[in-house]
Amino acid sequence: MPHHDHNDESSLDDFIKSAMPRRRALWLIGGAALSTSALAACGGGGSGGSSTSVSVSTSSSSTSSSSSSSSSSSSSSSSSSSSAGTCIELPEETNGPYPGDGSNSVSGSVVNILNQSGVVRSDIRTSIGAYSGTATGVKLDLTITVVDKSLGCQPVSGYAVYIWHCTANGNYSLYSSGYTTQNYLRGVQVTDANGKVTFTTIFPGCYNGRMPHIHVEVFAGLSTATTHANAVKTTQFAFDRSVCQTLYTTSSLYGSSSTALAGITFASDNVFNDDTAAELAASTVAISGDASSGYTGTVTLTIA
């Protein structure tokens, strides 16, 4: 896909806000839906702690901003990113350096939570297995609807969805320094008859070099959700800037996230910056709620 520069961030944010209600309306009408600094392609350790060294064993992960940017650009260019009916396929994106999906290793050991007992769960705020701990942050109930473009944008059941994201202070479990003995904010759910999965998590923080985001991998079934190599879609969800800014300046749990957000835009984010405005709108989570009562988010993920 060709590179698209988003030179007017305010216009882009306005587009996202205006596009979201229209996408929800189209779903109701047509029965379908629209769908740290050095490690900018997925994210570094954030202000809460420096990241551990990561040994990458596949080309899908990277440990430098230059290689991450290249991977992101290449993957986005190879995605179909086309629309059919009322759904838009999200671009294929890098899984980044902290996926926990068997694609890389830390200190010589392959990191793969997908083989961990208990990873199939709706509430991903706590660690599982040998680890214990709970991620602090404002609650987010996230519902993802998986639809298939080749089937006329109809919801699909039985697909496994793996999500992961950073903590409120921008660190990743299993990888970041001080977080290698935690595996929270990672989990798998299987789509129901309506193509939906719902995760209870926390609203992700922001760290230097990336807009706030959530990573996602989709598998054709739970039996294949054991390694990154079996994923049928790897992409990322975005968040409206104003929602993030309001939360980060309201809740003390988010540390330096407000400062990090001030230093990044969709135009300078090297994952989202080559998405078209329509693609970015489709990948942006629709949010309701507030910092005191928590948030509810919905997003449609279109596969082909």
N, C-alpha and C positions, 0 to 999 in steps of 0.2 A: 504494500500500500504506500502511496507517495506520502512524503512528509507534509504535514499541515501545520503551519505556524499559527498560534493563537495570540495575536499581538494585543488584543484588547481584552484583558482579563475580566473587566467589569461587564462587557458585552457578553462574554462567554458565560459568566455566572448568571446574568439575566436570562440568557437563552435556556440554561439548565432549569431555572426556576419555572419559566413559562412552558417548557416542554414537558415537565413532569405531569401536570394535570391532564394535558392532552393525551399522554400515553395511557394514563389510567382510564380516560374516557373511551379511548379506542378499544381497550380491553373489554369494557362493559358492552360496547356496541357490537364489536365484531367477534367476540369470544376468543380474542388473542391479546397479547400484551407486547408493548415495546420492551421490547426487551430493555554510616551517616554521612555525611558529605562525601566520603570516599566510596561509599557503597550505595550511591544514589539510586541505582536501578531497582533496588528493593528496600534497602534501608540499612543503616548502621545501628549501632547500639544506642543511639539517642543520648540525651543529656543525663539520663539516670545511670549510665555506666558504659564503659567502652566494650566493644564486642570482642569475642574470642577470635582467634585465627581460624579460618574455615578452609578446609581442603576440599576443592571442588572436583568431583569425579565424572561429571557430565557437562556437556556444553550448555545445558539449560540453566546453570547457576553461574555466578560470577563474583569475583572478589575485588573488583576495581570499578570505578565509575565509567571508565572508557569501555571496558569489555561488557559491562552491564548495559550501557547505552546501545552498544552495537547489537547485543542480543535482543534488546527490546525493539529496536528499529527493524531488525531482520524478521522477528516473529510477527510484528504488526503488519509488515509488508506482505507476509505469506498468508495472512488470514483473508477469508473471503470478504468479511466486513460488508456484506451486502444486505439489502432489505428485501423481504418478501411478505406480502400481506401487510400486517401491522406490527411485525417484530423485526428488530435489528440485531444481527449477530455481532456480539462483542469481539474486538480484536483478540487474537492470541497474544498473550503477554508473558514475559519472563516470570518464572516462579521465584526468582531472586535467590540470594544466598542463604536464606533461613527457612526453607520449606518443610523440613522434617519429614520428607516423603521418600527417603532412600536415594536421593540424587546427589548427596554430598556427605561429607564427614566432618567431625570435630575431633581434633587430637587423635586422628587415625581410626576413629570408630564411625561407621556409617550411622547416620541419624535417620530413623524411620519410625515415627509414632503410629503409622498406619498398621503396623503389625502388633501394636500394643493392645492387650486386653482392656476393654473399657473405653476405647477411642470412639465407639459408636454411641453418641450421647447428644442430648439437646443442650444441656447446660455445660458450657466449656470454661467456666470461670475458675474451676479448681483443677489441680494436678491429679493425675491418676497413677496407678501402679505403685512403684516404689517411692514415688515422690508425693509430697504433701505441700499444700500451699494454696492460697486463693488470691487471684488478681484483684487489686483494688481499682475502682473506677466507677463511673456512672453506668447503670444498667442499660443494655441495649437488647431488645428482642427483635431479631432480624429474621424476616421471612423471605425466602428465595423461591421463586417459581421458575422451574426449568421447562422450556418449550423447545420444540424441534421445528426449525424452519422448513425442513424437507417434508414435514407432515402438515404443512399449512399453519405453522405456529401453534400447534396443539400441545397442551401440557403432556409430559411423559412421566410415567410412574416407574419405580424400581431403580432409578438412577441414584448412585451414591455421590454425595457432595461433601468435599473436604474443604474447610475454611481454616485460615490462621491469620493472625495479625499481632501487632505489637501491643505492649502495655500502655498504660496512661502516660508513662514517662518515656516511651519510645524504645523499649527493649523487647527482645524476642526470647521466649522460653527456649531452652535447649541449646542456645547459641551465645547470647550476650553474657558478658562477664557479670557474675553474680546471679545469673538465671539459668545456668546449665543443669541445675538439679530441680528445675520446674518444667512442666510440660503443659501448663494451662494455655488457654486461648487457642486451642487446636481441637478439632473434633469432626466427626463424620455423621451425617444423617442420610436417610434414604427417602426419596421423593414418594409422596402418597399418590392416591388416585387423581388428585388435582395438580400433580407435579410440584408440590410444595414441600419444603423443609423449613423448620424454624429452629434457630439457635438462640439461646440466652447467653449473652456475653457482656462485655463492657464496650463503651464507645472508644475506639482506638485513639491513641495520642498522635502527636505529630513530632517528627524529628527532622534534623537538618537534611535537606536535599530531596525530600519527598512530600507530596501532598498526602493528607490522611487517606488511608486505603485499607481494604481487606483483600487478601489473596483467596482464590478459589480454584479448586480442581474438580472436574466432573468425571465420573467413571460410569460405564454402561451398567454396572451392577455392583453390589457389595462384594461379591467374590473376587472381583478384579481390582478393588480399591486397596491394593497392598503395596503398590509402588508407582512412582510418577510415570513410569514408562507406559502404564495402561490408561492414562488419562485421555479422555476424548476432547477435553477443553481445559485450558489453563488460562485464566484471566484475572483481572482485578476490579474491584468495585471502588468507586470514588464517593466523596461526600461534599455536599454544598459548603462552600467556604464560610458563608455567614453563620451557618449552624455551628460549625467547628469553632469559629472565633467566639461566639457567644458562650459556648460551653467552656472553652479554655480560659476565658477571662472570669468565669463565674465560679468554677470549681478549683479548689486548691490542690486536688488530686492530680491535676494535669501539669504541674511543674512548669517547665519551660516550653510547653507545647505552643503557647501563644506566640512566643518569640520565634520559634522555629517556623510557624505558619506565616509570620510576617516576612520571612525570607524566601518564600517559595510561591510560585504561581503554577497554574496548569500549563502555561506556556513554557516554563523553565523545567518542569517535571519531565524527566527523560523517559518516562513510561507513557504518560497521558498526552504528551505534547504532539504526538503524531496521529492521535485519534481525531476523526472529524467531529464537528460540533454535535452531530446527531449521535455518534457513537458514545461520546462523553456523556451526553444527556441520558442515553440508555443505560450506561453503567453506573450512574449516580443514584445512590440509595435515597428513596423518598423518606423523609424523617418527620415524625411528629413527637411531641412531648417536650420536656425541659430537664434541666440539670437536677432539679430537686425530686421530681417524680420518676425520672428515667425516660428513655426514648423507645419508640417503636419504629422499625425501618422495614421497607419493602423494596424489592428489586426483582426484575425479570432477567433471567439468563437464557439467552437463545443459543442453542447448539444447532449444528447442521448435519 
